[in-house]
């Protein structure tokens, strides 16, 4: 990581000497681990010291490195969004057809097409602009000031470190509050409870310091930080391993102590480093700034936003669009050549050819898509406080069939609960919980802690409130990350000459301090390991009797303890998670967990929620691949190829110990396997996976760089909100799919009939003005699809526009429509009692116009996805009203004063009788074909 560029010729004294980059590449071009350097060495590299910088040094470095500020996100302006909307393939083709129409003086067609394009672009750009304004209201305030040590003189301290890396401030150095953007590398700052870490820093001193790193890592529990002036991590007893107590914060204090083997946590697990974007949960510390601005981890992630590849919406709609576009571009020359070859007509048929191409075009598609998605996004924002920033992302949500998420905050709450207490043999023992509560209560009271940590709070909630009050508190030794335990000294009622030490903490740390032989200690460790594999986090509890004394108690007194038992804790389940998982499963969404937690902890949460860790209908694994239902850890993924990973992902629900790179790789593998993926994340570590998914989702309290990078922002990290968003996406996508199927099948039938009629008839089957009016009527009716209500069955599966099935549908129904149109020729000939020749072309135009609008009204009614509600009463539907209006227009327009203007006279009554028979046969054909062709697609 390039924190900042080295300046100056190197170490030495003098005012022109600059700090050396502590992250400068070493052997192999990789930056050295700062934990391999002592505080003295880091201070020397930064040309600083424990008393901080002088004002002159700070000013010079501010000019050199710039302000400590991350780049601001610039949202696209409204005009730019409008221009970007024109890039839609269908919108571009409509513009081309409009230009062609204007070229051949078909001004009415050109004006209508231009109006449709403008309306679509206005709706889309306005909707996304509103989402940007909503996001601006969610941007959280960041730290504005920091407490820094500065010296007023111009002398150079040179970082000699004689104060032992920060033993005293001394020598004229005094704390002051300065704006955060004025911090520079080498500044020494102080941190206290509630402070936001203003830059990337290395600790010089720390006292009970824990920080929240959720903004960076997604971890809900505070992480213990401490200053250790020896290379590498300290030799903590029992560090590493697979004990969830060590990994997930069960080592008392609720803070997670990084262990030597935690490669999955990366640089954020380093105990001496704190990062911009984190906040102090408890304790205090003094640290030296090592990186500012865009050179911080947080700033680097914000300044390099990723680019997501084409989404499911883009792939599906564009694939269909370009096939239709090719056909539309071929239609005019084919019509011209056919009429020239068979009828000897020239360029006078060009307006008709353009009208036929426009008739095939689903010109309302941009308007329908934008309106349907905008309405869905508006409903989500209004009723569920879900912000859809990119309108096509709502379609992607409707198509999602695999949803990735972390368990913390989604399946579980950000707090533990007590699952029980057991003695040394695994049998339930309430006495163990009572003594654990005594420890938690008196540690809180006597150690002057600001608030109980999450684990102590869970213990106090589970225990009898009166138990701790029966004892008199004497002293307390609070939790620290090196000992990994806490001790409360109490006096029992009636025992004035004795004190009782109550010790609670990480299993291995407590067992090492108990009077046990090796065999018993190994047996208890094995018992704890078995419970850990079941997903429980254990705290060990022990006591010791000591003679009463006035001297202070120290960690040296924590020995020769009598082991009592274990307190078992697990994550509190989110109250809505179980029901939301059932709904998602019923809607065909497979949920997969990507977490940095212990495998047992993740598996237990899934088990408690009824989430099966096996993919029931998938084939079992091969000899070299994991079996179904197995929890896969990140280390095993490293040995798999992308193809093998995709196969493993099909049968695996839980992936544990995942790094950001592992999460992104898993999401990309599943997406490449043909699935539409969604990812819910809230930390900077989730950015790679958010970009790899079709749709990125985050809660509103996510770090701002994540909020700016995702497509959907939830009011809270809750599966119920996602379920509502997926439902809204399927609602909108279902309406879009219905519009495309109905419109294209109807248009294709009309175009086929027009082409055949144009070759068989001695005159044009319809005048260009009549084609335009017909298209306008149908377009106006089609707008109702954006407001339709699909039947519940349509929301139970992901909405996809599969090209092969889609074209099979429109071809089948288009041919039926064409047959009905051609049958109208016979009806017209019978009704008019004459041959179809030039003298009867006005009646022919009128009859075919009426038949076209009536058949399109039938298609809208019979092929839509909505249906009667469960109660059996027909709910009012905008599509029904639109179809009725379309039918009335087709019947009355030739009889109205506009009929003669458009060249459409009134027809004899016999025509309507025969037309009714044709429409009846057409409706029967639609119903039959719907069962055979479209039943699985509607």
Secondary structure, DSSP 8 states (H G I E B T S, - for coil): ---S---SSSS--STT-----TT-B-GGG-B--GGGS-HHHHHHHTT--TT-EEHHHHHHHHHHH--S---------HHHHHHHHTTSHHHHHHHHHHHHHHHTT-HHHHHHHHHHHHHHHHHHHHHHHHHHHHHHHH------EEEEEEESS----TT--TTTTTS---TT-EEEEEEGGG--TT-EEEE-TT-B--SEEEEEEEEEEEEE-HHHH---S-EE-----SSS----TT-STT-HHHHTTTTTTT-B---TT-GGGGGGG-TTEE-TT-EEEEEEEEEEEEE-GGGSHHHHHHHS-------HHHHHHHHHHHHHHHHHHHHHHHHHHHHHHHH---GGGHHHHHHHHHHHS-TTHHHHHHHHHHHHHHHHHHHH--EESSTHHHHHHHH--EEEE-SBTTTEEEEEEEEEEEETTS-B-HHHHHHHHHHHHHHHHHTT-SS--HHHHHHHHHS-TTTGGGSEEEEEEEEETTTTEEEEEEE-TT-TTEEEEEEEE-HHHHHTTBS--HHHHHHHHHHHHHHHHTT-EEEEEEEEEEE--SS---GGG--SBEEEEEEEEEEEE-TTHHHHHHHHHHTT-EEEEE-SS-HHHHHHHHHHHT--SB-TTS----SSS--TT--EEHHHHTTS-HHHHHHHHHHB-EEES--HHHHHHHHHHHHHTT--EEEE--SGGGHHHHHHSSEEEEETTS-HHHHHH-SEEESSS-HHHHHHHHHHHHHHHHHHHHHHHHHHHHHHHHHHHHHHHHHHSSS-SS-HHHHHHHHHHHHHHHGGGGG----GGGGSS-----HHHHHHHHHHHHHHHHHHHHHHHHHHHHHHTS--SGGGHHHHHHHHHHHHHHHHHHHHHHS-S----TTS-----HHHHHHHHHHHHHHHGGGSHHHHHTT-----HHHHHHHHHHHHHHHHHHHHHIIIIITTT-
